[in-house]
Amino acid sequence: MLGHGALIAAFSGGAVCYSAQLRLGAGHGPALASVVVAFASCLLFFFQLRVADEFKDFEEDARHRPYRPVPRGLVTLRELGTLGAVGIAVQVALALWLAPALLLPLLAVLAYMALMTAEFGVRDWLRARPVTVLWTHMLIMPLIDLYATATDWLAAGDGAHAASGATGGVVGAGIAWFLLTSFCNGIVVEVGRKIRAPDDEEPGVETYSALWGRGRAVRVWILAMIATAVAAAFAARAVGGATAVLVLLGTLLCAGSWLGVGLVRAPRAGMGRRLELVSGLWTLAVYLGVGVLPLLLHGGRS
């Protein structure tokens, strides 16, 4: 739980810090209120995504993963749904407190999340196309990140500039690169947590190593890391942090590639968890590198 909290803090904090530096210049930090609202809202978004997964996968979990809390009866779907609804109420209240205009991007995130939960009304069609499932579900990540950045630029009254790039295109282009970074990073995390050694595969549990084979799954994971690093470097360039980001992510990319090759050539039980761990560290590095590291390098002015 502590690890997830740290990831969400990096995710939301990096987004708010990045937005503030795009608006005000490298080294300028965001308002504390924006940081708090972004973190609390993102924490609830990710909880709601877990709740949505429990609803979406209930039948499959009951058949193949009866050890999980919902199939075991430790918590009910109704209880989870109630908690998710309470979370929405909190998010709405925070948006109204900080900037009522935040309700629009908040609604966009929640609406897309609802579509994901309903599997866009084409469940069977999607289930036969795992790659389509992957990219359509990962679109939620830039939407959440857009909301996190909006707690800065919308609250500051700079919505038109941040959304359209009216200030010479720098702000708009920076946000676009940041959202692309978020999308690619989501793929890194999603694929990385579903690559397993043969001894760790479970019947009825879809993993990318089972669908594609370990070699292809690891290649996709590494390519997603490369794509994330490129997008992150372009995003960081706008706030003076491209070199630092490339060094940081390049180091992690080498380590991840080494572990991935090891899993392909000599798989052992538990090795997939190392890729999942690297994916988590990668996420920390991406968001802290793009949003927070430039702030520190340039003096942390607020």
C-alpha angles and dihedrals in degrees: 000000000000090000092052090049091053091050092050091047090053091045096051097033092050091051095050094044091048093051092049092052092049090053100040106021135266113315096027113121131211129254115274091237091059092050092051095046092046093051096045093045094047091047088055093044092057092045089051090051089056090049090050090052091053091054094043096046100036097113093044092047091050090055102039108016107037090154092073119104098252098048088045091055095240088127130010130226089240091057091048091048091052091051090048091052091049087053091055090052090052092048091050091049092050091048092050090048096050103032125336089213087072088075090080098058089038090056090048092055094046093046092052090046089054090051090051091051090052088045088236090289092285102088098153093044091051094045089060091053111054094172090057089048089052099053097037091052093045091058086079089071098065089042091056090044091050088055091049092052090045090062083070107035098034092044089050091052093245097117095126093051096046095044099044105025092239091160095077093300094281097111095043093047091047093053090047092053090046092053091048088051089053093051094049092045090053089058090050091054096042096048093039093057092050102053113100142170114253092256091056098051114112125210111254093013112115113221127168090237088058095043099044105015124256095274096054093041091053091047091052090049093051093045089051089053091051091049090049092050092051093048091044091052091053090047092048091047089071091060099037099259107104097112094048091048093050092050093047096046093039090059092050091045091057091049092047093048091051091052092045093052089049091054091051097046102037110012118192132178112278096020092113089065089063090060089048089051092049089050089056093048089046090055091051090049094048098052098035090044096050099037112021105027094060088049090056094041092054099045106270096257115180 
